[in-house]
Amino acid sequence: MKTKYSSNAAGLIGAWLFLSLAYCAHAQPGTAQVQGVQGNASYQARNGATTQLRKGATVPVGAVVTTERGAAVDLYLGPEVGTIRLTQNSVLILEKLDRAQTFITLTSGSFAGKDAKLPLTSEYQIKLPHGIVGVAEGKYRVDARSYLVLLQGAMVYAYVPADGEPRPYVLKAPPPTYFSPIEGVKPAPVLLQREVELQLKGKLR
């Protein structure tokens, strides 16, 4: 089933309640800045060329960013979206990056994000294998297996389970919350909160 980025989170949910999903992200000019790297991480450009990531480098729209075992990379996506830390064994596609719209696809692995604060005129959406996350603001972690953690801020997740019927979920924090395909939205356990905080702590070289 295909899915499509909507104009806003509310519109996304409303459309999915009545229409089938039809995703088609159109990449636009823009780049992400590498703020730090740990271990082996690279990106593959549209022309097929693979480049190792280094601090200070820029990653173009359309690139597929990959981290190997034990690796991590900090990507600055702009003043509205802030910085995300892609963790080990992850694959991220930069679909569209500009001040009004940031669309990325996480096909495997996870990343943690901070400093997101979207004005009403902007949107930030993350496509996962089974749905789309719309982030309004805050500190959070997104896993490609549809596990979400929100420490502070607000996000909405249009989850598409195996039966293909979209289900909307809203997360707000504080207090910290999480989503899992089995439990839905629940208060985040203290150990889970600490885990995400540790993932975001410090700077990569």
C-alpha positions, -999 to +999 in steps of 0.1 A: +000+000+000+013+034-009+011+065+014+012+102+010+025+131+031-004+154+039-005+192+043-009+189+081-012+162+108-050+167+112-055+166+075-034+134+073-056+116+098-089+128+083-079+118+048-067+084+059-100+076+077-119+078+044-093+074+016-067+048+007-031+059+012-012+072-018+023+084-009+044+103-034+071+125-019+087+150-043+122+159-033+131+196-033+164+215-030+179+214+005+206+197+025+212+183+060+244+192+079+265+166+096+272+178+132+290+147+143+297+111+135+306+080+155+317+048+137+310+041+100+282+060+084+277+070+048+251+082+023+243+072-012+233+100-036+208+097-064+236+090-089+246+060-069+278+074-055+285+065-019+302+090+005+315+084+040+301+110+064+323+134+082+316+162+106+308+194+087+297+177+055+264+183+039+240+156+027+217+164-003+180+158-006+173+123-021+203+108-003+200+075+016+219+077+049+231+044+064+247+037+098+266+005+105+268-015+137+280+007+166+277+039+145+256+071+149+253+104+131+239+138+141+220+155+112+209+191+115+177+194+094+171+232+099+158+256+126+123+242+126+131+205+129+164+207+148+188+178+151+182+141+148+206+114+159+205+084+137+215+053+156+232+021+146+220-002+118+196+025+105+186+036+070+171+071+065+160+088+032+160+126+030+129+131+008+123+169+011+141+195+032+130+232+033+117+257+058+081+248+050+082+211+046+106+184+060+097+149+048+120+119+057+116+081+055+130+058+081+131+023+065+150+006+093+165+013+127+157+044+148+167+080+155+162+104+184+154+141+178+155+173+198+148+210+194+119+206+170+095+235+171+073+238+140+054+271+132+019+267+119+032+273+084+056+244+085+053+206+087+077+178+096+067+142+088+084+109+091+073+080+069+077+045+085+069+011+070+035+011+087+024+048+089+035+084+091+045+105+121+038+142+122+059+161+147+049+195+160+076+200+186+097+184+212+122+157+221+114+122+209+126+089+194+112+071+164+117+034+156+110+020+121+090-008+138+064+017+149+077+023+185+076+060+194+088+078+226+079+114+233+097+131+262+084+166+256+062+181+229+035+168+206+032+144+177+005+124+158+009+090+143-013+076+116-006+039+121-015+013+094-016-022+110-017-055+091-054-052+084-047-020+064-072+002+083-054+035+094-057+044+130-047+078+144-029+083+177-019+115+194+010+118+218+016+148+241+042+154+268+049+160+296+044+136+311+065+114+287+045+090+267+052+062+242+034+042+215+037+006+206+016-014+180+005-037+208-003-013+236-012+019+218-003+052+237+009+047+273+029+066+299+066+061+292+084+040+319+112+057+337+138+033+323+126+041+287+128+078+294+164+075+306+173+054+276+162+081+252+179+108+272+211+089+271+209+085+234+206+122+230+233+131+255+267+145+246+281+154+212+295+131+185+329+139+170 
